[in-house]
Amino acid sequence: DADLIWGFAGFGLVLLLAAIRIPLALCLFGVGLLGLGLVDGNLRGVYFALQAETFANFVRWEYSIIPLFLLMGEFALRGGLGRGLFDAAAAR
């Protein structure tokens, strides 16, 4: 099957690029973009798909939890809640 061969070729290309000390994120991104262009047959369409997917992934409401969790941790640190919890856990 041609898709399986392209998949193994992409995997080999990622390993080759990683072996010559290219950062892994760039290896995966580049090979993925190249593979998407080969499957789609249109690199211009790949650019627009990449742009739409990036925006769609960054505007998810679930990601709003991350800064709020960090803010809660900062409040706990400044209020001394962390030290009190560790002291309570250490007491026997």
N, C-alpha and C positions, 0 to 999 in steps of 0.2 A: 504494500500500500504506500502510495506516494507521501501521504501525510505523516506516516510513521517515519519514513526516511528523512523528511524535512525536520521532524522533531528531534531525531537523533543527531542530525547534522547541526542543528541549533545548539543542542546540549554540548556537542563536541566543540563548537565555536566558543561557547561560554567558558568551557574548561581551558581552551587554548588562550583566550584573552586573559583569563585569570592567571594562567601560568606565566604570562609575560608581564605580570604585575600591574595590570589595569584594574582600577577599583571595581569590586564586584557589582556594585550598584550600576555603574556605567556599562559593564558587560551585560547584565541582565536587561537593562533598559534598551541598549543598542540592538541586541539580538532579538528582543521582543518586538521592537519597532520594525526591524528588518523582516521578521517573520510575518508580522501583521501586513506589511506592504506586499510580501510575496503571496499571501493568502488572498488579500483583497485585490491585488493587481494594480493598485492605484495609490501611490505614495501621497498624493495630495489629499485624498480621502482619509488616509491614515492620520494626517496632521489634524484635520477637523475632528475626527473621532477621538484623538488623544486630547484635544482641547476640551471637548464636551465631557469626556470621562473624568478628566482632572477636576473640572468645575463641579460635576455631579458628586464626586467623592468628598470634596472639601466643604460642601454646603449641607452635609447631613447633620441633622439636629443632635444625633448621638454624640458628636464630637464636642458639643457645648459642655458636656460633663467634665472634660479634662481640665479646663481652666478653673471651673468651680471647685473641683476636688483639690487642686493646688491652693486655691484661696482658702478653703476650709483648713487645710494643713497649716497654712501660714497663721491663721487665726488661732489654731490650737497651740502652735509654737509660741506665739507672742503672749497668749493668755496663760501659759504655764501648764496647760492641760496635759501635754506630753510627759513632762517630768512627773506630774502627779500620778498619771497612769502607770509609768514605769516603777515609781516608788510603791504603789499599791500592789503591783504584780510581784515585786521583789520581796515584799513583806510576807512572813509566814506565820 
